[in-house]
Amino acid sequence: MPGSFYERLFPSRSINFIHSSYSVHWLSKVPEKLENNKRNIYITKSSPPSVCQTFLEQFQRDFSAFLSLRSEEIVSGGPMFLTFLGRSIADPSSKDCCCLLELLTKSLIQLVNEGLVEEADVDSFNMPCYFPYEEEVKSIVREQDRCGQNVANSIRAVTEPMLASHFGNAVIDPLFARFATLVAEHLAVEKTKYISLVISMTNK
């Protein structure tokens, strides 16, 4: 199916089973603000903490979006099986995920030293990938389930009597199940703000 898996690919509730193999560790784009990750193309022991956080935040946004989009496309109760590269410990610069990229970086630096590659080109290049720790993935999955449902429950508490009176009680549960999914998808890419007006008046 052509298209990015960080966008909608299939009609709603049209897929019975989803399997992604070695894909979602690739990010939708290179994270921004990596200028201080000099002479590296990914996270290494020499990378500042801000670089590690920037990669993690991009993965959090992308993986949240991926889960939201696929939840719209898969049928209710349908399974999703994901395989992707990760790491075994919390340290994002651990060798079990970064060793080969570090060797690739060293190879590029050798070419810089030989005058075959510009150092500025190495400094401006970063791999658009992230190898998450198990707890990072679990946290995103839990957050994905909770945010949309919490917002849906809040809106339901206010609007259910009006909706039920007009549309009937039978549609309320399926309506808010769909609403929770759409809210989770929305929150994965954009934060919603509410404007409150507060007025203080004095009688003359």
C-alpha positions, 0 to 999 in steps of 0.5 A, spaced: 500 500 500 503 506 497 503 512 503 507 513 509 504 508 515 504 515 519 498 517 515 492 513 514 492 508 509 486 504 509 478 505 510 476 505 517 474 498 520 477 495 514 483 491 516 482 484 520 489 483 522 495 488 522 503 486 522 508 491 521 515 488 521 522 492 522 518 498 520 516 503 526 523 504 529 524 508 523 521 515 524 517 520 520 523 525 519 529 527 522 528 530 529 529 537 529 535 541 533 540 536 533 546 541 531 550 539 537 550 532 535 557 533 532 561 528 529 555 523 530 549 520 526 545 517 531 545 517 539 552 515 542 556 516 549 558 523 546 551 525 545 548 531 549 542 529 553 538 534 549 539 529 543 537 523 546 531 527 549 529 529 542 530 523 539 525 520 544 520 525 543 520 524 536 519 517 537 513 518 542 509 523 537 510 518 531 509 511 535 503 515 538 500 517 531 501 510 528 497 507 534 492 512 533 491 511 525 491 503 525 486 503 531 482 507 526 483 502 520 482 495 524 476 492 526 474 492 533 477 486 537 482 485 531 490 484 533 496 488 531 503 484 531 509 489 531 516 487 530 521 493 531 528 494 533 529 496 540 534 496 546 535 492 552 537 497 557 534 504 559 541 507 556 539 510 549 547 510 547 547 502 549 551 498 544 545 493 543 542 498 539 548 503 537 554 499 535 553 498 528 551 506 527 557 508 531 562 504 526 558 507 520 560 514 523 567 512 524 567 510 517 565 517 515 570 520 520 575 517 516 573 519 510 573 526 513 580 525 515 582 523 508 578 529 505 573 525 501 567 528 505 566 534 508 565 534 516 560 539 516 556 534 512 557 529 517 555 534 522 548 535 519 546 528 518 542 524 523 539 517 522 531 518 522 530 512 527 530 510 534 531 504 538 526 504 544 527 501 551 521 496 553 518 501 558 518 507 553 514 503 548 509 501 554 508 508 556 506 510 549 501 504 549 498 506 556 498 513 554 494 512 548 489 508 551 488 513 557 488 520 554 482 519 548 478 515 553 479 520 559 477 526 554 471 522 551 468 520 558 469 528 560 465 530 554 460 524 555 458 526 562 456 533 559 453 531 553 450 524 554 443 526 556 442 531 550 445 526 545 441 520 548 434 524 548 435 526 540 439 519 538 436 514 543 440 510 548 442 505 543 447 509 540 451 512 546 456 506 547 458 505 540 458 513 539 463 514 544 467 508 543 469 512 536 469 519 539 475 516 544 479 513 538 478 520 534 480 524 540 486 519 541 488 520 534 487 528 534 491 528 541 497 525 538 498 530 533 495 536 536 494 539 543 487 542 544 486 548 548 479 551 551 478 558 552 475 560 558 472 567 559 472 570 566 468 577 568 468 581 574 463 586 575 461 591 580 454 594 580 454 602 580 
